[in-house]
Amino acid sequence: MKNLNLLIKPASSSCNLRCRYCFYHDIADNRKIPNYGIMNDTTLENMVRNAFQTAENSLNFAFQGGEPTCAGIDFFRKFHSFVEKYNINNINVNFSLQTNGTLINKDWISLFKKYNYLIGLSIDGNKEIHDKFRLDIQGNGTFRRVLKTAKDFSKYGVEFNILCVVNKAAAKNGRLIYNFFKNNGFRYFQFIPCLDNFEGGEEDFSLTADDYGKFLDETFDEWYKDIISGKKISIRYFDNLIRMVLGQEPEACDMIGHCNLNGIIEADGSLYPCDFYVLDEYKLGNVNNTPIDELFKSDIEKEFLKTSINTNDKCKICRYLKLCRGGCRRHKQINEQGILENRFCSSYISFFDKNSPKLVKIAEFLLKNQ
């Protein structure tokens, strides 16, 4: 395999926070073993060795959770010693990590700097919005600690972007959140629609199609003004739309139109096809005893990919199919007509109805000024 991307959960579903909408907590509760604990040294070494035996040109190690820093900094030091041990062909290796930011200190910052990590830092907006759902074990808000980490990253030159979960509270404040991030010097944002749990049922954080459509409109209006005026702000979803307008392929998996090969590794070494489906029925096998490329060829993986085409008959005649492509598999639900449809379908249609000309204008502007 020429290029290999792995998303590793070194601390399984362990986390020092109790975010009300946590999708991985819900996933963990829907399997026989909710938490596999911290990945042991044997599994860690086997995973790294297996990865380098599989990848030919490049290897991307991404860490997520739960909260991956719960594994402790010594875990990551061991990880990098194994990387140095097994990268005998000197292939290109990249590192990234998604964190809630509350456990970061100077030791973590030194490690991130040394190995050129790209960090995803979770912030849902200003203090009022962030602290509504992102709580610690005692039920206290975490905003001040996370904002301090963001400032420390900027001070010491750690590359990071902001990940904001678009829940109901955030969706009502798209313009405020965008400008809050911009005014704090952040330039790379990713807005992620909040997921309901597998059992369904509306919660106070649940995101409706109307909510999400309003949020997209507000943030896009602000982004459009900044881009046209020459300010460099990156929002992953909008960036990918511009790529498609320019005839390029999107890099975000939920915008491709089908699921791709993804390697999600739990703390016990089990491999799964998608971060949203780390469930017993989707387990491909284990990196402790099977080569990664063989796991990707398993019947479970083939079936997962086969059933992942994200369009229905309605999608096929939609004028925005080339931009939407059906969206993420996890966002699909049975509608009133009994059709499997993206729950945010109406959000995207209203957004494209209003903003397609502006997308073209931005694409033209960027071509002229590249």
BALOBA-1460 file (C-alpha; in Angstrom, 3 decimals):
// residues 370
<rec num="1" residu="m" x="0.000" y="0.000" z="0.000"/>
<rec num="2" residu="k" x="1.596" y="3.248" z="-1.132"/>
<rec num="3" residu="n" x="0.044" y="5.589" z="1.450"/>
<rec num="4" residu="l" x="-1.408" y="4.553" z="4.788"/>
<rec num="5" residu="n" x="-3.555" y="6.647" z="7.153"/>
<rec num="6" residu="l" x="-4.210" y="5.362" z="10.650"/>
<rec num="7" residu="l" x="-6.439" y="6.874" z="13.332"/>
<rec num="8" residu="i" x="-5.342" y="5.482" z="16.690"/>
<rec num="9" residu="k" x="-7.198" y="5.503" z="20.004"/>
<rec num="10" residu="p" x="-4.367" y="4.951" z="22.507"/>
<rec num="11" residu="a" x="-6.621" y="5.480" z="25.527"/>
<rec num="12" residu="s" x="-9.723" y="3.913" z="23.961"/>
<rec num="13" residu="s" x="-12.852" y="5.788" z="25.121"/>
<rec num="14" residu="s" x="-11.136" y="7.134" z="28.255"/>
<rec num="15" residu="c" x="-11.555" y="10.869" z="28.727"/>
<rec num="16" residu="n" x="-11.140" y="13.400" z="31.518"/>
<rec num="17" residu="l" x="-14.196" y="15.321" z="30.287"/>
<rec num="18" residu="r" x="-17.894" y="14.517" z="30.128"/>
<rec num="19" residu="c" x="-19.009" y="16.376" z="27.007"/>
<rec num="20" residu="r" x="-22.760" y="15.961" z="26.801"/>
<rec num="21" residu="y" x="-22.868" y="15.152" z="23.079"/>
<rec num="22" residu="c" x="-19.791" y="12.877" z="22.846"/>
<rec num="23" residu="f" x="-20.319" y="10.548" z="19.875"/>
<rec num="24" residu="y" x="-17.546" y="8.132" z="20.903"/>
<rec num="25" residu="h" x="-18.990" y="7.631" z="24.367"/>
<rec num="26" residu="d" x="-22.192" y="6.557" z="22.617"/>
<rec num="27" residu="i" x="-20.285" y="4.206" z="20.305"/>
<rec num="28" residu="a" x="-18.405" y="2.634" z="23.228"/>
<rec num="29" residu="d" x="-21.663" y="2.010" z="25.084"/>
<rec num="30" residu="n" x="-22.955" y="0.051" z="22.085"/>
<rec num="31" residu="r" x="-20.275" y="-2.673" z="22.110"/>
<rec num="32" residu="k" x="-19.441" y="-5.516" z="24.488"/>
<rec num="33" residu="i" x="-16.293" y="-3.836" z="25.819"/>
<rec num="34" residu="p" x="-16.862" y="-0.087" z="26.180"/>
<rec num="35" residu="n" x="-13.279" y="0.741" z="27.145"/>
<rec num="36" residu="y" x="-10.100" y="-1.169" z="26.279"/>
<rec num="37" residu="g" x="-7.920" y="0.940" z="28.568"/>
<rec num="38" residu="i" x="-4.489" y="2.211" z="27.582"/>
<rec num="39" residu="m" x="-2.771" y="0.477" z="24.655"/>
<rec num="40" residu="n" x="-0.014" y="-1.756" z="26.032"/>
<rec num="41" residu="d" x="3.599" y="-1.709" z="24.830"/>
<rec num="42" residu="t" x="3.276" y="-4.963" z="22.886"/>
<rec num="43" residu="t" x="0.298" y="-3.755" z="20.886"/>
<rec num="44" residu="l" x="1.952" y="-0.374" z="20.365"/>
<rec num="45" residu="e" x="5.090" y="-1.946" z="18.921"/>
<rec num="46" residu="n" x="3.153" y="-4.436" z="16.805"/>
<rec num="47" residu="m" x="1.003" y="-1.640" z="15.404"/>
<rec num="48" residu="v" x="3.994" y="0.499" z="14.432"/>
<rec num="49" residu="r" x="5.886" y="-2.433" z="12.918"/>
<rec num="50" residu="n" x="2.794" y="-3.571" z="11.005"/>
<rec num="51" residu="a" x="2.229" y="-0.035" z="9.701"/>
<rec num="52" residu="f" x="5.757" y="0.299" z="8.328"/>
<rec num="53" residu="q" x="5.533" y="-3.144" z="6.746"/>
<rec num="54" residu="t" x="2.384" y="-1.972" z="4.951"/>
<rec num="55" residu="a" x="3.132" y="1.603" z="3.850"/>
<rec num="56" residu="e" x="5.452" y="2.197" z="0.905"/>
<rec num="57" residu="n" x="5.630" y="5.963" z="0.383"/>
<rec num="58" residu="s" x="3.959" y="7.753" z="3.290"/>
<rec num="59" residu="l" x="2.435" y="7.020" z="6.660"/>
<rec num="60" residu="n" x="0.123" y="9.262" z="8.666"/>
<rec num="61" residu="f" x="-0.397" y="8.532" z="12.359"/>
<rec num="62" residu="a" x="-3.357" y="10.412" z="13.846"/>
<rec num="63" residu="f" x="-4.353" y="10.084" z="17.502"/>
<rec num="64" residu="q" x="-7.859" y="10.551" z="18.829"/>
<rec num="65" residu="g" x="-10.083" y="9.279" z="21.592"/>
<rec num="66" residu="g" x="-11.721" y="9.589" z="23.989"/>
<rec num="67" residu="e" x="-8.886" y="11.877" z="24.903"/>
<rec num="68" residu="p" x="-5.569" y="10.533" z="23.551"/>
<rec num="69" residu="t" x="-3.417" y="12.473" z="26.017"/>
<rec num="70" residu="c" x="-4.964" y="10.318" z="28.777"/>
<rec num="71" residu="a" x="-2.476" y="7.667" z="27.599"/>
<rec num="72" residu="g" x="0.295" y="9.814" z="29.096"/>
<rec num="73" residu="i" x="3.294" y="11.446" z="27.496"/>
<rec num="74" residu="d" x="5.543" y="8.414" z="28.134"/>
<rec num="75" residu="f" x="3.285" y="6.407" z="25.823"/>
<rec num="76" residu="f" x="4.010" y="8.855" z="23.018"/>
<rec num="77" residu="r" x="7.737" y="8.819" z="23.739"/>
<rec num="78" residu="k" x="7.679" y="5.026" z="23.362"/>
<rec num="79" residu="f" x="5.652" y="5.396" z="20.194"/>
<rec num="80" residu="h" x="8.258" y="7.651" z="18.622"/>
<rec num="81" residu="s" x="11.075" y="5.303" z="19.648"/>
<rec num="82" residu="f" x="9.259" y="2.517" z="17.750"/>
<rec num="83" residu="v" x="8.772" y="4.801" z="14.749"/>
<rec num="84" residu="e" x="12.522" y="5.422" z="14.655"/>
<rec num="85" residu="k" x="13.172" y="1.699" z="15.060"/>
<rec num="86" residu="y" x="10.913" y="0.484" z="12.249"/>
<rec num="87" residu="n" x="11.131" y="3.271" z="9.680"/>
<rec num="88" residu="i" x="14.113" y="1.575" z="8.071"/>
<rec num="89" residu="n" x="13.214" y="2.809" z="4.578"/>
<rec num="90" residu="n" x="12.951" y="6.428" z="5.737"/>
<rec num="91" residu="i" x="9.466" y="6.939" z="4.288"/>
<rec num="92" residu="n" x="7.612" y="10.174" z="4.904"/>
<rec num="93" residu="v" x="5.795" y="10.112" z="8.275"/>
<rec num="94" residu="n" x="3.317" y="12.683" z="9.607"/>
<rec num="95" residu="f" x="1.739" y="13.017" z="13.037"/>
<rec num="96" residu="s" x="-1.491" y="14.622" z="14.220"/>
<rec num="97" residu="l" x="-3.583" y="14.542" z="17.373"/>
<rec num="98" residu="q" x="-7.071" y="15.647" z="18.361"/>
<rec num="99" residu="t" x="-7.357" y="16.940" z="21.928"/>
<rec num="100" residu="n" x="-9.752" y="18.691" z="24.287"/>
<rec num="101" residu="g" x="-6.731" y="20.744" z="25.365"/>
<rec num="102" residu="t" x="-7.198" y="20.498" z="29.134"/>
<rec num="103" residu="l" x="-4.200" y="18.250" z="29.918"/>
<rec num="104" residu="i" x="-1.621" y="20.043" z="27.786"/>
<rec num="105" residu="n" x="1.533" y="21.323" z="29.505"/>
<rec num="106" residu="k" x="5.057" y="22.290" z="28.420"/>
<rec num="107" residu="d" x="6.127" y="18.635" z="28.064"/>
<rec num="108" residu="w" x="3.330" y="17.994" z="25.576"/>
<rec num="109" residu="i" x="4.143" y="21.185" z="23.715"/>
<rec num="110" residu="s" x="7.816" y="20.153" z="23.459"/>
<rec num="111" residu="l" x="6.827" y="16.761" z="22.045"/>
<rec num="112" residu="f" x="4.431" y="18.314" z="19.516"/>
<rec num="113" residu="k" x="7.117" y="20.742" z="18.403"/>
<rec num="114" residu="k" x="9.837" y="18.108" z="18.160"/>
<rec num="115" residu="y" x="7.793" y="15.840" z="15.877"/>
<rec num="116" residu="n" x="5.871" y="18.546" z="13.986"/>
<rec num="117" residu="y" x="2.413" y="17.464" z="15.077"/>
<rec num="118" residu="l" x="-0.682" y="19.076" z="13.612"/>
<rec num="119" residu="i" x="-3.079" y="19.467" z="16.526"/>
<rec num="120" residu="g" x="-6.857" y="19.641" z="16.357"/>
<rec num="121" residu="l" x="-8.094" y="21.609" z="19.352"/>
<rec num="122" residu="s" x="-11.751" y="21.341" z="20.340"/>
<rec num="123" residu="i" x="-13.408" y="24.686" z="21.065"/>
<rec num="124" residu="d" x="-17.127" y="25.234" z="20.491"/>
<rec num="125" residu="g" x="-17.095" y="29.031" z="20.528"/>
<rec num="126" residu="n" x="-17.001" y="31.618" z="23.287"/>
<rec num="127" residu="k" x="-17.234" y="30.739" z="26.979"/>
<rec num="128" residu="e" x="-21.030" y="30.671" z="27.162"/>
<rec num="129" residu="i" x="-21.426" y="28.355" z="24.155"/>
<rec num="130" residu="h" x="-18.422" y="26.130" z="24.881"/>
<rec num="131" residu="d" x="-19.248" y="25.606" z="28.561"/>
<rec num="132" residu="k" x="-22.835" y="24.594" z="27.871"/>
<rec num="133" residu="f" x="-21.860" y="21.055" z="26.805"/>
<rec num="134" residu="r" x="-18.067" y="20.647" z="27.181"/>
<rec num="135" residu="l" x="-17.849" y="19.855" z="30.890"/>
<rec num="136" residu="d" x="-15.285" y="18.162" z="33.129"/>
<rec num="137" residu="i" x="-16.012" y="15.291" z="35.517"/>
<rec num="138" residu="q" x="-17.173" y="17.742" z="38.197"/>
<rec num="139" residu="g" x="-19.613" y="19.332" z="35.756"/>
<rec num="140" residu="n" x="-17.573" y="22.509" z="35.355"/>
<rec num="141" residu="g" x="-16.969" y="24.289" z="32.072"/>
<rec num="142" residu="t" x="-13.566" y="23.893" z="30.408"/>
<rec num="143" residu="f" x="-13.360" y="27.023" z="28.256"/>
<rec num="144" residu="r" x="-10.642" y="28.900" z="30.160"/>
<rec num="145" residu="r" x="-8.273" y="25.908" z="30.183"/>
<rec num="146" residu="v" x="-8.764" y="25.265" z="26.469"/>
<rec num="147" residu="l" x="-8.275" y="28.903" z="25.492"/>
<rec num="148" residu="k" x="-5.040" y="28.972" z="27.525"/>
<rec num="149" residu="t" x="-3.824" y="25.934" z="25.570"/>
<rec num="150" residu="a" x="-4.644" y="27.690" z="22.293"/>
<rec num="151" residu="k" x="-2.606" y="30.704" z="23.389"/>
<rec num="152" residu="d" x="0.279" y="28.451" z="24.447"/>
<rec num="153" residu="f" x="0.219" y="26.702" z="21.073"/>
<rec num="154" residu="s" x="0.432" y="30.074" z="19.347"/>
<rec num="155" residu="k" x="3.167" y="31.295" z="21.688"/>
<rec num="156" residu="y" x="5.396" y="28.247" z="21.184"/>
<rec num="157" residu="g" x="4.667" y="27.679" z="17.499"/>
<rec num="158" residu="v" x="2.626" y="24.466" z="17.637"/>
<rec num="159" residu="e" x="0.589" y="24.130" z="14.443"/>
<rec num="160" residu="f" x="-3.092" y="23.708" z="15.262"/>
<rec num="161" residu="n" x="-6.585" y="24.145" z="13.928"/>
<rec num="162" residu="i" x="-9.918" y="24.559" z="15.672"/>
<rec num="163" residu="l" x="-12.591" y="21.855" z="15.694"/>
<rec num="164" residu="c" x="-16.028" y="23.117" z="16.639"/>
<rec num="165" residu="v" x="-18.983" y="20.777" z="17.120"/>
<rec num="166" residu="v" x="-22.087" y="22.410" z="15.677"/>
<rec num="167" residu="n" x="-24.705" y="21.612" z="18.281"/>
<rec num="168" residu="k" x="-28.019" y="23.438" z="18.755"/>
<rec num="169" residu="a" x="-26.466" y="26.210" z="20.861"/>
<rec num="170" residu="a" x="-23.634" y="26.751" z="18.402"/>
<rec num="171" residu="a" x="-25.945" y="26.671" z="15.391"/>
<rec num="172" residu="k" x="-27.834" y="29.701" z="16.699"/>
<rec num="173" residu="n" x="-24.604" y="31.688" z="16.896"/>
<rec num="174" residu="g" x="-22.701" y="31.020" z="13.682"/>
<rec num="175" residu="r" x="-21.702" y="34.638" z="13.062"/>
<rec num="176" residu="l" x="-20.637" y="35.132" z="16.691"/>
<rec num="177" residu="i" x="-18.541" y="31.935" z="16.714"/>
<rec num="178" residu="y" x="-16.829" y="32.735" z="13.415"/>
<rec num="179" residu="n" x="-15.819" y="36.199" z="14.591"/>
<rec num="180" residu="f" x="-14.815" y="34.936" z="18.026"/>
<rec num="181" residu="f" x="-12.369" y="32.528" z="16.415"/>
<rec num="182" residu="k" x="-11.094" y="35.116" z="13.968"/>
<rec num="183" residu="n" x="-10.638" y="37.771" z="16.657"/>
<rec num="184" residu="n" x="-8.572" y="35.326" z="18.709"/>
<rec num="185" residu="g" x="-6.174" y="34.886" z="15.804"/>
<rec num="186" residu="f" x="-7.402" y="31.450" z="14.728"/>
<rec num="187" residu="r" x="-7.279" y="30.905" z="10.973"/>
<rec num="188" residu="y" x="-8.120" y="27.221" z="10.457"/>
<rec num="189" residu="f" x="-11.570" y="25.977" z="11.496"/>
<rec num="190" residu="q" x="-13.466" y="22.757" z="11.082"/>
<rec num="191" residu="f" x="-17.178" y="22.743" z="11.859"/>
<rec num="192" residu="i" x="-18.546" y="19.263" z="12.610"/>
<rec num="193" residu="p" x="-22.319" y="18.603" z="12.738"/>
<rec num="194" residu="c" x="-23.337" y="17.150" z="16.101"/>
<rec num="195" residu="l" x="-24.462" y="13.511" z="16.023"/>
<rec num="196" residu="d" x="-27.445" y="12.117" z="17.878"/>
<rec num="197" residu="n" x="-26.915" y="8.792" z="19.607"/>
<rec num="198" residu="f" x="-27.671" y="5.475" z="17.923"/>
<rec num="199" residu="e" x="-30.937" y="5.075" z="19.816"/>
<rec num="200" residu="g" x="-32.211" y="8.384" z="18.452"/>
<rec num="201" residu="g" x="-34.315" y="10.795" z="20.458"/>
<rec num="202" residu="e" x="-33.889" y="14.545" z="20.581"/>
<rec num="203" residu="e" x="-31.611" y="16.110" z="23.203"/>
<rec num="204" residu="d" x="-31.022" y="19.758" z="24.045"/>
<rec num="205" residu="f" x="-27.863" y="19.629" z="21.915"/>
<rec num="206" residu="s" x="-29.528" y="17.932" z="18.911"/>
<rec num="207" residu="l" x="-28.996" y="19.634" z="15.565"/>
<rec num="208" residu="t" x="-31.918" y="19.952" z="13.154"/>
<rec num="209" residu="a" x="-31.670" y="20.571" z="9.418"/>
<rec num="210" residu="d" x="-32.996" y="24.105" z="9.915"/>
<rec num="211" residu="d" x="-30.397" y="24.740" z="12.631"/>
<rec num="212" residu="y" x="-27.549" y="23.548" z="10.444"/>
<rec num="213" residu="g" x="-28.736" y="25.443" z="7.389"/>
<rec num="214" residu="k" x="-28.818" y="28.681" z="9.388"/>
<rec num="215" residu="f" x="-25.314" y="28.020" z="10.717"/>
<rec num="216" residu="l" x="-23.910" y="27.342" z="7.246"/>
<rec num="217" residu="d" x="-25.450" y="30.549" z="5.897"/>
<rec num="218" residu="e" x="-24.133" y="32.735" z="8.704"/>
<rec num="219" residu="t" x="-20.585" y="31.392" z="8.720"/>
<rec num="220" residu="f" x="-20.377" y="31.368" z="4.938"/>
<rec num="221" residu="d" x="-21.459" y="35.021" z="4.752"/>
<rec num="222" residu="e" x="-18.633" y="35.997" z="7.098"/>
<rec num="223" residu="w" x="-16.118" y="33.762" z="5.348"/>
<rec num="224" residu="y" x="-17.093" y="35.065" z="1.922"/>
<rec num="225" residu="k" x="-16.491" y="38.684" z="2.959"/>
<rec num="226" residu="d" x="-13.088" y="37.807" z="4.384"/>
<rec num="227" residu="i" x="-11.929" y="35.751" z="1.393"/>
<rec num="228" residu="i" x="-13.012" y="38.355" z="-1.174"/>
<rec num="229" residu="s" x="-11.185" y="41.037" z="0.831"/>
<rec num="230" residu="g" x="-7.997" y="38.973" z="0.735"/>
<rec num="231" residu="k" x="-8.012" y="37.592" z="4.285"/>
<rec num="232" residu="k" x="-6.826" y="33.998" z="4.590"/>
<rec num="233" residu="i" x="-9.315" y="32.004" z="6.637"/>
<rec num="234" residu="s" x="-9.698" y="28.265" z="6.135"/>
<rec num="235" residu="i" x="-12.966" y="26.448" z="6.841"/>
<rec num="236" residu="r" x="-12.631" y="22.842" z="5.799"/>
<rec num="237" residu="y" x="-16.130" y="22.341" z="4.397"/>
<rec num="238" residu="f" x="-16.079" y="25.549" z="2.366"/>
<rec num="239" residu="d" x="-12.504" y="24.899" z="1.209"/>
<rec num="240" residu="n" x="-13.586" y="21.530" z="-0.149"/>
<rec num="241" residu="l" x="-16.576" y="23.039" z="-1.942"/>
<rec num="242" residu="i" x="-14.218" y="25.437" z="-3.713"/>
<rec num="243" residu="r" x="-11.985" y="22.526" z="-4.674"/>
<rec num="244" residu="m" x="-14.964" y="20.843" z="-6.336"/>
<rec num="245" residu="v" x="-16.023" y="24.032" z="-8.117"/>
<rec num="246" residu="l" x="-12.485" y="24.126" z="-9.515"/>
<rec num="247" residu="g" x="-12.812" y="20.530" z="-10.740"/>
<rec num="248" residu="q" x="-10.654" y="19.004" z="-8.024"/>
<rec num="249" residu="e" x="-11.471" y="16.132" z="-5.700"/>
<rec num="250" residu="p" x="-12.399" y="16.936" z="-2.076"/>
<rec num="251" residu="e" x="-10.121" y="15.628" z="0.682"/>
<rec num="252" residu="a" x="-12.874" y="15.247" z="3.311"/>
<rec num="253" residu="c" x="-14.225" y="11.683" z="3.343"/>
<rec num="254" residu="d" x="-17.845" y="12.759" z="3.876"/>
<rec num="255" residu="m" x="-17.754" y="14.769" z="0.641"/>
<rec num="256" residu="i" x="-16.431" y="12.066" z="-1.699"/>
<rec num="257" residu="g" x="-19.736" y="10.240" z="-2.220"/>
<rec num="258" residu="h" x="-18.668" y="6.892" z="-0.813"/>
<rec num="259" residu="c" x="-16.598" y="5.537" z="2.050"/>
<rec num="260" residu="n" x="-12.876" y="4.962" z="1.549"/>
<rec num="261" residu="l" x="-10.385" y="2.673" z="3.230"/>
<rec num="262" residu="n" x="-9.838" y="4.059" z="6.725"/>
<rec num="263" residu="g" x="-7.904" y="2.370" z="9.493"/>
<rec num="264" residu="i" x="-9.233" y="3.051" z="12.993"/>
<rec num="265" residu="i" x="-7.200" y="1.250" z="15.653"/>
<rec num="266" residu="e" x="-8.599" y="0.764" z="19.138"/>
<rec num="267" residu="a" x="-6.346" y="0.362" z="22.175"/>
<rec num="268" residu="d" x="-6.422" y="-3.458" z="22.010"/>
<rec num="269" residu="g" x="-5.168" y="-3.391" z="18.399"/>
<rec num="270" residu="s" x="-8.544" y="-4.044" z="16.748"/>
<rec num="271" residu="l" x="-9.032" y="-2.380" z="13.366"/>
<rec num="272" residu="y" x="-12.285" y="-0.811" z="12.140"/>
<rec num="273" residu="p" x="-13.313" y="0.863" z="8.857"/>
<rec num="274" residu="c" x="-14.616" y="4.189" z="10.202"/>
<rec num="275" residu="d" x="-14.463" y="6.303" z="13.357"/>
<rec num="276" residu="f" x="-18.275" y="6.392" z="13.450"/>
<rec num="277" residu="y" x="-18.519" y="2.582" z="13.328"/>
<rec num="278" residu="v" x="-16.045" y="1.288" z="15.918"/>
<rec num="279" residu="l" x="-18.587" y="-1.378" z="16.812"/>
<rec num="280" residu="d" x="-18.254" y="-5.131" z="17.313"/>
<rec num="281" residu="e" x="-19.992" y="-5.991" z="14.046"/>
<rec num="282" residu="y" x="-17.513" y="-3.893" z="12.041"/>
<rec num="283" residu="k" x="-14.313" y="-5.225" z="13.577"/>
<rec num="284" residu="l" x="-11.938" y="-6.254" z="10.766"/>
<rec num="285" residu="g" x="-9.393" y="-8.070" z="12.910"/>
<rec num="286" residu="n" x="-6.354" y="-7.149" z="14.986"/>
<rec num="287" residu="v" x="-2.996" y="-5.614" z="14.061"/>
<rec num="288" residu="n" x="-1.285" y="-7.829" z="16.654"/>
<rec num="289" residu="n" x="-1.696" y="-10.909" z="14.481"/>
<rec num="290" residu="t" x="-2.723" y="-9.854" z="10.948"/>
<rec num="291" residu="p" x="-1.040" y="-7.565" z="8.385"/>
<rec num="292" residu="i" x="-2.954" y="-4.319" z="7.928"/>
<rec num="293" residu="d" x="-3.277" y="-4.747" z="4.167"/>
<rec num="294" residu="e" x="-4.934" y="-8.145" z="4.720"/>
<rec num="295" residu="l" x="-7.384" y="-6.614" z="7.201"/>
<rec num="296" residu="f" x="-8.380" y="-4.079" z="4.553"/>
<rec num="297" residu="k" x="-9.250" y="-6.986" z="2.246"/>
<rec num="298" residu="s" x="-11.559" y="-8.671" z="4.747"/>
<rec num="299" residu="d" x="-15.163" y="-9.506" z="3.859"/>
<rec num="300" residu="i" x="-16.412" y="-7.063" z="6.501"/>
<rec num="301" residu="e" x="-14.435" y="-4.225" z="4.918"/>
<rec num="302" residu="k" x="-15.643" y="-5.133" z="1.425"/>
<rec num="303" residu="e" x="-19.263" y="-5.180" z="2.600"/>
<rec num="304" residu="f" x="-18.822" y="-1.870" z="4.431"/>
<rec num="305" residu="l" x="-17.517" y="-0.204" z="1.275"/>
<rec num="306" residu="k" x="-20.122" y="-1.892" z="-0.912"/>
<rec num="307" residu="t" x="-23.012" y="-0.526" z="1.137"/>
<rec num="308" residu="s" x="-21.540" y="2.954" z="1.506"/>
<rec num="309" residu="i" x="-22.719" y="4.575" z="-1.738"/>
<rec num="310" residu="n" x="-24.298" y="7.722" z="-0.426"/>
<rec num="311" residu="t" x="-26.876" y="8.574" z="-3.097"/>
<rec num="312" residu="n" x="-30.521" y="7.595" z="-3.555"/>
<rec num="313" residu="d" x="-32.902" y="8.226" z="-6.484"/>
<rec num="314" residu="k" x="-33.670" y="11.714" z="-5.193"/>
<rec num="315" residu="c" x="-29.952" y="12.499" z="-5.028"/>
<rec num="316" residu="k" x="-29.370" y="11.312" z="-8.584"/>
<rec num="317" residu="i" x="-31.647" y="13.971" z="-10.056"/>
<rec num="318" residu="c" x="-30.604" y="16.730" z="-7.650"/>
<rec num="319" residu="r" x="-28.881" y="19.689" z="-9.309"/>
<rec num="320" residu="y" x="-26.403" y="19.839" z="-6.441"/>
<rec num="321" residu="l" x="-25.282" y="16.217" z="-6.474"/>
<rec num="322" residu="k" x="-21.805" y="17.098" z="-7.741"/>
<rec num="323" residu="l" x="-21.289" y="19.318" z="-4.704"/>
<rec num="324" residu="c" x="-23.162" y="17.354" z="-2.033"/>
<rec num="325" residu="r" x="-22.561" y="13.735" z="-3.169"/>
<rec num="326" residu="g" x="-24.968" y="12.462" z="-0.538"/>
<rec num="327" residu="g" x="-22.926" y="13.395" z="2.520"/>
<rec num="328" residu="c" x="-21.759" y="11.225" z="5.407"/>
<rec num="329" residu="r" x="-23.158" y="7.713" z="5.839"/>
<rec num="330" residu="r" x="-23.672" y="8.346" z="9.572"/>
<rec num="331" residu="h" x="-25.998" y="11.261" z="8.771"/>
<rec num="332" residu="k" x="-28.431" y="9.017" z="6.879"/>
<rec num="333" residu="q" x="-31.862" y="8.205" z="8.249"/>
<rec num="334" residu="i" x="-35.171" y="6.906" z="6.900"/>
<rec num="335" residu="n" x="-37.404" y="9.823" z="5.938"/>
<rec num="336" residu="e" x="-41.224" y="9.970" z="5.906"/>
<rec num="337" residu="q" x="-41.298" y="8.391" z="2.418"/>
<rec num="338" residu="g" x="-39.240" y="5.429" z="3.625"/>
<rec num="339" residu="i" x="-36.103" y="6.561" z="1.749"/>
<rec num="340" residu="l" x="-32.638" y="6.606" z="3.279"/>
<rec num="341" residu="e" x="-31.724" y="10.275" z="3.127"/>
<rec num="342" residu="n" x="-29.146" y="12.612" z="4.620"/>
<rec num="343" residu="r" x="-30.809" y="14.291" z="7.593"/>
<rec num="344" residu="f" x="-29.256" y="17.605" z="6.487"/>
<rec num="345" residu="c" x="-30.436" y="17.334" z="2.881"/>
<rec num="346" residu="s" x="-32.663" y="20.411" z="3.127"/>
<rec num="347" residu="s" x="-29.793" y="22.312" z="4.810"/>
<rec num="348" residu="y" x="-27.529" y="21.726" z="1.834"/>
<rec num="349" residu="i" x="-30.208" y="22.511" z="-0.779"/>
<rec num="350" residu="s" x="-31.088" y="25.848" z="0.831"/>
<rec num="351" residu="f" x="-27.404" y="26.666" z="1.279"/>
<rec num="352" residu="f" x="-26.540" y="25.934" z="-2.358"/>
<rec num="353" residu="d" x="-29.661" y="27.752" z="-3.608"/>
<rec num="354" residu="k" x="-28.465" y="30.871" z="-1.866"/>
<rec num="355" residu="n" x="-24.686" y="30.628" z="-2.185"/>
<rec num="356" residu="s" x="-23.712" y="28.763" z="-5.389"/>
<rec num="357" residu="p" x="-22.957" y="32.026" z="-7.279"/>
<rec num="358" residu="k" x="-20.703" y="33.144" z="-4.427"/>
<rec num="359" residu="l" x="-18.842" y="29.814" z="-4.502"/>
<rec num="360" residu="v" x="-18.108" y="30.379" z="-8.186"/>
<rec num="361" residu="k" x="-17.058" y="33.971" z="-7.486"/>
<rec num="362" residu="i" x="-14.617" y="32.831" z="-4.778"/>
<rec num="363" residu="a" x="-13.178" y="30.170" z="-7.083"/>
<rec num="364" residu="e" x="-12.625" y="32.797" z="-9.791"/>
<rec num="365" residu="f" x="-11.107" y="35.206" z="-7.260"/>
<rec num="366" residu="l" x="-8.680" y="32.563" z="-5.970"/>
<rec num="367" residu="l" x="-7.640" y="31.589" z="-9.499"/>
<rec num="368" residu="k" x="-6.854" y="35.228" z="-10.291"/>
<rec num="369" residu="n" x="-4.899" y="35.795" z="-7.091"/>
<rec num="370" residu="q" x="-3.045" y="32.519" z="-6.682"/>
